[in-house]
Amino acid sequence: MKATIYSNYGVLAHEKQTIYTADNPHMHADFAEKMTVIIPDEYEPYETESGSVALSVPNGFNPYLLSELLATSSHHKPELHYVDRSGKRHHIVLECAEPDNGEED
């Protein structure tokens, strides 16, 4: 499933980091850029009634909103970050989708 997220730049106290948000740009960002990522099917992504994306994580507590799992990887890419029932941490880097025919939404 493809999902729209925002790359936020210049967020107070995170000026040198990109902060990723799911539903809206960060309210303290100097600049926000829309991007599309691909959520792996194993996380069973679906859209809630409110339009947010929710996920079920393997061996975890379910469900989570995408906004609760979205983080920045050490390689400055968006990732899913969660802890499963056994206490193991998981970091899943999300693949960025190519824009359709070079056009933005």
SESE-617433 format. One record per residue: residue number from 1; x, y, z of N, C-alpha, C in turn; residue in three letters. Coordinates in steps of 0.001 Angstrom, whole numbers, plus 524288, in hexadecimal, padded with zeros to 5 digits. Example, Ala and Ser with C-alpha at 12.3 -4.5 7.8 and 13.67 -1.06 7.14 Angstrom:
SESE-617433
> 1,83386,7E9C6,81E78,8300C,7EE6C,81E78,83390,7F31C,81E78,ALA
> 2,83232,7F736,81BA8,83566,7FBDC,81BE4,83264,8001E,81EBE,SER
//
This chain:
SESE-617433
> 1,80359,7FB64,80000,80000,80000,80000,8037C,804CD,80000,MET
> 2,801F2,808A4,7FCEA,804B9,80D9B,7FCDE,8022A,8114B,800CD,LYS
> 3,80567,81453,8037D,8036B,81819,8074B,8065A,81D3F,806A0,ALA
> 4,803A1,8217F,8076D,80608,826AA,80722,807F2,82830,80C86,THR
> 5,80CE4,829D6,80CC8,80F17,82BDD,811A4,811A5,8311A,81070,ILE
> 6,81388,833B2,8147A,81600,838CC,813D3,81B80,838B1,8160D,TYR
> 7,81F2C,83ADB,81303,82485,83BBB,814DF,82493,8414A,816F6,SER
> 8,825C3,841EC,81BF0,8259D,8470F,81E6F,82B23,848CD,81FBD,ASN
> 9,82C61,84D93,81E3E,8319C,84FB3,81F08,8315E,85479,8228F,TYR
> 10,83561,85532,825C4,835B7,859CA,8291A,8323A,85997,82DE1,GLY
> 11,830B7,854ED,82F9A,82D67,8546B,8343D,83096,855F2,8390C,VAL
> 12,82E57,85924,83C56,830FE,85B09,84101,8335A,85687,84418,LEU
> 13,8384C,856FD,84588,83B64,85321,84866,83D07,84E7C,84503,ALA
> 14,83B73,84E76,84017,83D00,84A5A,83C61,83EA3,84CDB,83734,HIS
> 15,8411D,8515F,83779,8424A,85463,832CF,8459C,8516F,82EDB,GLU
> 16,848F5,84DE1,830AF,84C6D,84B0D,82D1F,84A68,845A1,82BC3,LYS
> 17,84586,84481,82D29,8431F,83F73,82C10,83E48,84037,828B7,GLN
> 18,83D02,83C25,825C0,83804,83C0A,82302,83434,83928,82686,THR
> 19,82FD3,83B91,827A5,82BC0,83933,82ADB,8274C,8379B,82736,ILE
> 20,825C7,832A6,8277F,82197,830B1,82421,81C7A,8307A,8272A,TYR
> 21,81848,83257,824B3,81315,8321E,82701,80F57,82FAF,8230D,THR
> 22,80B12,82D77,824F9,80792,82A86,82190,802EF,82DA8,81F7C,ALA
> 23,80002,83020,822BA,7FB15,83266,820F3,7FB73,83817,81F3F,ASP
> 24,7FEEB,83B08,821C2,7FF79,8409E,820A9,8052C,84229,82141,ASN
> 25,806BA,8468D,81EE4,80C00,8488A,81FED,80C8A,849E8,825B7,PRO
> 26,8114A,849A8,827C4,81252,84B06,82D37,8113B,850CE,82DFB,HIS
> 27,80E90,85223,83222,80CF2,85796,832F3,81185,85B55,833CE,MET
> 28,81622,85952,83555,81A9C,85CB5,83644,81EBA,85C5A,831FE,HIS
> 29,81D75,859EE,82D9D,82137,85961,82950,821A0,85E7F,82648,ALA
> 30,82678,85FCD,824B5,82732,8644D,82148,82554,86318,81BCA,ASP
> 31,825EE,85E1B,81A4A,8246C,85C61,81513,822E0,856A3,81558,PHE
> 32,81ED0,8551F,8128A,81D18,84FA7,81260,81C5E,84E0D,80CB0,ALA
> 33,81DEB,84940,80B9A,81DA6,8472F,8064E,81A80,84218,8065B,GLU
> 34,816B2,841A5,802DA,81385,83CEF,80270,816A5,838B9,7FFA5,LYS
> 35,81629,833DF,80183,8189E,82F86,7FECD,8153B,82AAD,7FF6D,MET
> 36,815E6,826FC,7FBE0,812E7,82227,7FC0D,81694,81DA9,7FD48,THR
> 37,81511,81A6F,80114,81827,815DE,8028E,814DD,810F7,801CF,VAL
> 38,8177C,80C8D,80174,814D0,8078B,800DD,8150C,804AE,80612,ILE
> 39,81076,80378,8083B,8101F,8007C,80D1A,8101B,7FAB2,80BA5,ILE
> 40,813CD,7F791,80DB2,813E6,7F1FD,80C5E,80EC0,7EF45,80DD1,PRO
> 41,80D07,7EBAD,80A78,80810,7E8E7,80B40,807ED,7E5BC,8104B,ASP
> 42,80C78,7E400,81230,80C97,7E0D8,816FE,80A8F,7E3DB,81BBB,GLU
> 43,80A40,7E905,81B5B,80834,7EC41,81F9F,8025F,7ED49,81F07,TYR
> 44,7FFFD,7EADF,81B2B,7FA5C,7EB2F,81A44,7F840,7F0C5,81AAD,GLU
> 45,7FA67,7F45F,81794,7F89E,7F9D3,817EF,7F302,7FA6A,815F5,PRO
> 46,7F029,7FDE5,81877,7EADA,7FF14,816CF,7E99E,804AB,81866,TYR
> 47,7E5AC,806E2,815D9,7E40A,80C38,81700,7DF91,80C1F,81AE8,GLU
> 48,7DFFD,80F53,81EFC,7DBE8,80FA5,822EF,7D776,81323,820F3,THR
> 49,7D32E,8134A,823DB,7CEC2,81698,82261,7D03E,81C5D,82227,GLU
> 50,7D40C,81DEC,82562,7D5AE,82363,82579,7D99C,824AD,82132,SER
> 51,7DB3B,820B4,81E24,7DEE1,821A5,819DF,7E48A,820B5,81B41,GLY
> 52,7E5B3,81F59,82021,7EB0D,81E26,821BC,7EC65,81891,8201D,SER
> 53,7F170,81776,81FBA,7F337,81231,81E7C,7F469,80F5A,82396,VAL
> 54,7F26A,80A96,8241F,7F36F,80759,828B8,7F655,8026D,826FC,ALA
> 55,7F95D,8001A,82AA5,7FC8D,7FB85,8297D,7FC0B,7F776,82DC4,LEU
> 56,7FCBB,7F28E,82C48,7FD33,7EE4B,8300D,802CE,7EC60,82FAE,SER
> 57,80594,7EC42,83404,80B0E,7EA94,833DD,80B7B,7E4E5,8358F,VAL
> 58,80EF7,7E1E6,83303,80F9F,7DC6B,8347D,81163,7DBEB,83A2F,PRO
> 59,80EEA,7D87A,83D1B,81054,7D770,8428E,8103F,7DC64,845E1,ASN
> 60,80CA0,7DFD0,844C4,80C75,7E4BB,847A9,80716,7E5D0,849DD,GLY
> 61,80690,7EA67,84C02,80192,7EC3C,84E0A,7FED8,7EF01,8498A,PHE
> 62,7F9FC,7EDC5,84889,7F76D,7EFA9,843D7,7F2A2,7F2E6,8451B,ASN
> 63,7F0D2,7F613,8419F,7F395,7F84D,83D2C,7F662,7FD54,83EC1,PRO
> 64,7F9AE,7FF45,83B52,7FC5F,80440,83C0F,7FAE7,807DB,83796,TYR
> 65,7FABF,80CE3,8389E,7FA59,810AF,8346A,7FFCC,8117D,83229,LEU
> 66,80017,81298,82D24,8051E,81397,82AAC,80806,817F6,82D85,LEU
> 67,8052F,81BE0,82F3E,807A7,8204E,831F7,80A52,81EAA,8370B,SER
> 68,8089D,81A53,83971,80AFC,8186F,83E47,8100A,8156E,83D4E,GLU
> 69,810BD,81358,8389D,8154F,8101D,8376A,8195D,812DF,83415,LEU
> 70,817FC,81741,831C6,81B69,819EE,82E1A,81FF8,81C82,830F1,LEU
> 71,824B3,81B8E,82EF6,8296A,81DC9,8314B,82D59,81EE3,82CF2,ALA
> 72,831BE,82137,82E5E,835F9,82244,82AB5,83A4F,81E61,82BA3,THR
> 73,83C09,81BB1,82785,84037,817DB,82817,84578,81A98,8289B,SER
> 74,8496D,8179D,829FE,84EB6,819D3,82A72,850CC,81B7F,8251F,SER
> 75,84E3F,819BD,820F3,84FC9,81B3B,81BA5,84C49,81F91,81983,HIS
> 76,84971,82227,81D00,8460B,82691,81BB0,841A9,82517,817F5,HIS
> 77,83F84,8206B,818A1,83B19,81E9F,81588,8369A,81D5A,81935,LYS
> 78,831C1,81D7B,81730,82D52,81C1B,81A92,82D61,8164B,81BE2,PRO
> 79,82BDE,8150B,820B1,82BB8,80F97,82253,8274C,80EB0,82627,GLU
> 80,825C8,809B7,82699,8222B,8080F,82AAB,82583,80649,82F3F,LEU
> 81,8244D,8081B,833DE,82748,806B8,83887,82374,804DA,83CA8,HIS
> 82,82425,7FFED,83E62,820A3,7FDDD,84266,82364,7F9B4,8459E,TYR
> 83,8211F,7F879,84A12,82308,7F465,84D93,81EE3,7F023,84DBE,VAL
> 84,82070,7EB2B,84CCB,81C9C,7E6F6,84CD3,81B9D,7E4FF,85261,ASP
> 85,81850,7E11E,852EE,816C9,7DF15,85816,81B5F,7DCE9,85B33,ARG
> 86,81F6A,7DAFD,85886,823F4,7D8CF,85B43,827E9,7DD04,85CC7,SER
> 87,826E3,7E1E4,85B50,82A5A,7E62F,85CA5,82E71,7E760,85881,GLY
> 88,82E44,7E4A2,85419,83205,7E578,84FE1,83081,7EA4C,84CBF,LYS
> 89,83461,7ED94,84BA8,83379,7F24C,84895,833E5,7F10D,842CD,ARG
> 90,83086,7F383,83FB9,83089,7F2C1,83A0E,830D8,7F817,83769,HIS
> 91,83420,7F869,83368,834C2,7FD24,83041,83429,7FB80,82A8F,HIS
> 92,82FEA,7FCF6,82818,82EC3,7FB7D,822BA,82EEE,80063,81F55,ILE
> 93,832FA,800DE,81C12,8337D,8056E,818AB,82F62,8050A,81459,VAL
> 94,82C8A,80947,81385,82861,80967,80F9B,82A92,80B08,80A4F,LEU
> 95,828AF,80878,80648,82A46,809AE,800F2,82707,80E46,7FEF8,GLU
> 96,82999,811FA,7FC74,826DB,8166F,7FA31,824BF,814E5,7F4E0,CYS
> 97,81FDD,81637,7F3DD,81D5E,8150E,7EEDC,81ECC,81946,7EAF4,ALA
> 98,81F6A,817AA,7E61C,8207A,81B68,7E1F8,81B76,81E51,7E09D,GLU
> 99,81BC9,8235F,7DF95,8170E,82644,7DDF0,81501,82419,7D8C1,PRO
> 100,80FE6,823F5,7D813,80D8E,8220F,7D33D,80E8D,825F7,7CED3,ASP
> 101,8113E,8242B,7CAC0,81264,8275C,7C616,814FB,82C88,7C762,ASN
> 102,817DB,82CBD,7CBA1,81A9E,83185,7CD0A,8172C,835DE,7CF05,GLY
> 103,81236,834B9,7CFEC,80E99,838B1,7D1D2,80DA0,8380C,7D79F,GLU
> 104,80CEE,83C61,7DA4C,80BA6,83C3D,7DFE0,805C7,83CA5,7E082,GLU
> 105,803DE,83AD8,7E51D,7FE40,83B2F,7E631,7FCA6,840B3,7E780,ASP
//
